[in-house]
């Protein structure tokens, strides 16, 4: 945890006055000569230590999660939880519900997830079953409906690439999620190059889906280049691409655009095993928008997600896109009563105003950084991170950020540096093709706020291999850590 000392701040080390020159010498490496590099470093008291194209707006990739998680925890607090409600319409007569049972999602991204922070599906279903039994329901003469309408609009942010939205990391969010809106497949290479890939869905069961496979076995060494193409406009998906001849059998995770239906289907099967029959089966508002309704919905009870601080910890350590989009849209729903992306931008602007962060230097499209139309400057990241230091929930925010060499996406960073250095660096990484970014804090050994170093290192249009680029960016972080 970051606990600032109350004593007068000590001076940054003398090397701080040469910080600009030191970092410029590293950034001048030939590895970066054809790339665009933006670097900003500030002391906790606002002093600018390094400015290399700091105002240039660039693709941030997953550094965007710093903004979505920070804004959410600042406004909602670490103890905020997403709700899921169980309700029904119609009437209950002699143990028979003559109407529909509803699973009303409030944006819990962990529902049905295998994530360690998630409540097990068995426990959640047992709680829902208990609500049904408590209401005296022993049979449902109607449907079990997955209701995800609390997150209105498209599941995906509109500027995401077509070949991303069928992947597990581009699945998009909904008011009612299940298994992180993923569809897993078992995939194995065929016997020869050009032969069909041996592929089939594994979990969850989605019998309403039509899966098409236009994928072949590729040359050895070409790896896994399978991509799903799908949308929530129809229950059809096609997997295209190649799977290397030398690849072993593996699980391939793609996108499930009907998580509401999936959740309802699995709960229906759970109730059936427990002796509670549902005569009309499962449904949702996408595939079955015109079923017969029976008046207003009466709520039987609610279950809750893990706390927001645990969710953003996982978001920033595992760089989970679904979680990042959920906290952004959940923030918007709490602040504006709408979870649409248009409303999310309004919510973010209001948070920036509260934190006294001028919007100049940022054009934000989503919460995860998957959009290639996000543009943010290194200076904006530093100003936002500085603003978060004044948030009453800064401790929880800082605790969500991983350190180089630890668990998460920074596991391979700064391995040669002492643990005493690495542990003082709290940073979010961001990467996609041609993009590598690191932004965060370097906590001083004396714990004095004014000597904290806030930094953002952004590299775009870089085709150099990771093994050449990472050591340079590690060196920049290591050099900055040497200043306090």
C-alpha positions, 0 to 999 in steps of 0.5 A: 500500500502507498502511504505518504509521509507527513514530513517535509519532502526530501529532495529528489536526487541530483540526477533529476536535473539531468533526467531529460538528457539521460532519457533522451540518450536512451530514446535515441537508440536505433531500435526507436529511430523509425518509431514515434516516442512520447515520454513524460515524467513529473514529480509529485509536486508537478515539476516536469522532469522529462518531456519528449513529445509529451503532448503528442497524442498516440495510441495507448493500447491497454494504458487506457485501463488506467483511466477507466479503472481510475475514474470508476474507483474514484467515483464509485469507491472500492466497495461498489458491487454490481447487482444481479436480480432474480424476478418474475412476472405473472402469478404464482398459483399452487407452486406454479409460476404462470409467467416468466422468470427473469435473470436481470443483469446489472453488469457483473463481469465475473458471473460464470467466470473461472477467474479466482475472484469470481463466486462459483457458478454452483454457489450463485445458482444455489442462491438463485434457486433458493430465491425461487423456492422461497417464493413458493415456485416449484414449476415454471409455466413460462420461460427463463429469460436472460435480461441484459438490457441494463447495458443498452446499445452495442456490446462492442465499442463501434470503432473496434476492428472486425477481426477483434470482436470475435475474439475473447478479448473483443467480446464486448459487454452486456448487462448480463454476462456469462463466462466472460462472454466467451465461447471456448473451442477445442482445436487441433491441426489436421494431418497435413498442410491444407487439411481442415482444422479439427475444431469443435465447441467445448464450453459453454453449450450454445445449441442455438448457435450455428458454427461454421469452420473455414479454417485449414492447417497451416505450415509448421511454425505459423502458429494459431491464426484462427479468428471468429467472425460473429455478431449479435444480429444472428446466432451464426459464427464462422471461424477462419484462418489457419492453425500450424501443423506443429501446434498441439491441441489447445483451447481456443477462446472466442466471443459469445454474443448471446451471454444472456441466453447462455446464462438463462439456459444453464440456470434452466438446466440447474433448476431441472436437475433440482426438480423445478421444470420450466415448460417453455425453455430459456430465452433472451431479448435478442433472439426472442424479443416477442414472447408473451409477457405477464405484467410487471416484474416482481424482484425475488432477490439479488446477488452481488459481484466481488467488490470494485477494488478486486475487479480493478486489481484483476483488470490491471494485472491481467489486462482484462478488456471485458472488466475494463469495459464493464467498469467504464459502462458501469460508471456511466450507468451510475452517473448518467443512468445510461451505460451507452458509450456516448454517456460513458464519455460524458461520465469520464469528462465529469470525473476529469473535472472533479480531479481537475484534469484538463481534457486536452490531449485525450480523445477516448473511445473505450475503456480497454484500449482495444480501439485504434481510434483512442489517442492520448498523450503521455502528458495527459496520462501524467496529469490524470495519474497526478489527479488520482493522487488526490482521490480519496480512493488512491490507495486502492487504485495504486494497489491495483497496479502491478510491478515489473517482474511480478504476476501479470502482464509485466512478468518479464520486465526488469528481471535483472533489476533488484526487487527493491527497485521493481517493487517501487514501480506501479505501472500499467503496460499496454501493447498491440501491433506496433504499440508498447506503452508503460504508465504509472508511479515510482514510489520514493523510498522515503514515501514523500508525495512530492518526490513520487515520480509519475511517468508515461512512456509511449511508443507507436509505429514500432516494428522492432521485436519485443526482445529488442524493445523491452530492455530499452523501455525497462532502462527508462523505467529503471533510470526514472526509479534512480531519481527518487 
